C-alpha cells in the first residue's frame, strides 16, 4: 500500500438522465437544496486532491457553473464510461499520481472508502453487495480477492447473474498508465460502448492487480429515477437532522423538519413539527421556531421566536430577541433586537428598529408596480393594528401610528400619526334602516 499519493479526481457527469424525464441535467437535481454533484465534490475536497475535473455533455453550462472553481471538460458523444474519461486526459498530462474516477450520480460516497481505494498499489475498484444486483456489473474475483474481471449486466450469462458482488462504478487508476489503457478499450459488447470496466483485464495482462474495496450498498447507488432521488433526499434529511440534534438542537418531531444542506442551527434551538428550511439559513442559540413555519435565505440571531405559520423570506435578518408570530411574512427586511410583530402582517423591504412593536394586520405596501421601496421604522416605534404603510416612508424613533391608519408621509420622532377618516355617529339611523328593510 502507498501513502501520501497525489490525487486527481475525475467526476463523470455527462449522463442525460433520461429516466428522470427532466430538462435539468441529472447531476443538477437537488438533494436538500444542493445539486447532487456538489455533495460529491464536497467529499472529494476532503481528500485534498491536486485537481478536480468534471466531465459534462454539450449544453451543460449550468453544471459548469455549479462546480466552479473546478474545471469542466465536454464528452461530445455518449459512448460509455471509458470514453467519458478521455476528455480529461489533457488536463492530467504531467500529473504524477493516481486518478480517482467517480460517478456524478452517486452523491453520498464515503471518504474513508475512497481513501482505502487510493492507498492500494496498482488499481482499485469499489464494490457493493446490493439487495438486488439487477442492472449492475458483476465482479469475478481471484482466490486472493483481487479482481479478475467485471461483466456488465447485459453481457452476463444466467450463472453470472447470480454473483452478488457488484461494480459500484468508481475506480482509482495510476495516471501513468491511464491513457494507454483507455486507448486499448474496445466496443465488443452488446452496447457497442467503451467500458471503463474493461481496464482491470487490460492492466492484469501488464502485471497489475486490481484490488476490490467493498462499500456499504446503502450509500453507494446511482440516481436514475425520481423515486431514487426521493430516497436520497430521505437519507440526506436523516443525516442533517441527526447532525442538528448532535449539535444541541431539539427537534420535537424530526421526521417533519426539512433542512437544507447548508442550514446552520445553534445550540438549545427548539424546532416544532412541520418546519421547512430553504437554502441559506442560520439560526442562533436559544431560538424557538414554532410549527408550520417556512424560512429561507435568512439570518436568525439568538433568542428569537418565530411562528407558528410564519414565513421568513430571503435577505431577512431577525436580530436578537425579535418575535415574528403567527401568519407573518418577512421579506428582505431587518427586525431589530427585541422588535415584535405577533399577528397577521406583511413586512417587506423594511428596516425595523430595536423594540419596535408592529400591530396585528399591518401591511407595508412596498411595490408601486415598477419598483420596490424601503420603509424605515425607528426604535420603540408603535404601529397600531390594521395600519397600511405606503413606502417609501420613514417612521421616527418612538413614533406612534393610530390603529387603522394609512401612512404615506414621514413621521418625526415621538410623534403620533393618524391617517384615517373621522368617525361620525348618526343617532337612530340603525333603527330606521331595519324598519325600511322589513317593510314596517
Order of alpha helices (4+ residues) and beta strands (2+ residues): beta-beta-beta-alpha-beta-alpha-beta-alpha-alpha-beta-alpha-beta-beta-beta-beta-alpha-alpha-beta-alpha-beta-beta-beta-beta-beta-beta-beta-beta-beta-beta-beta-beta-beta-beta-beta-beta-beta-beta-beta-beta-beta-beta-beta-beta-beta-alpha
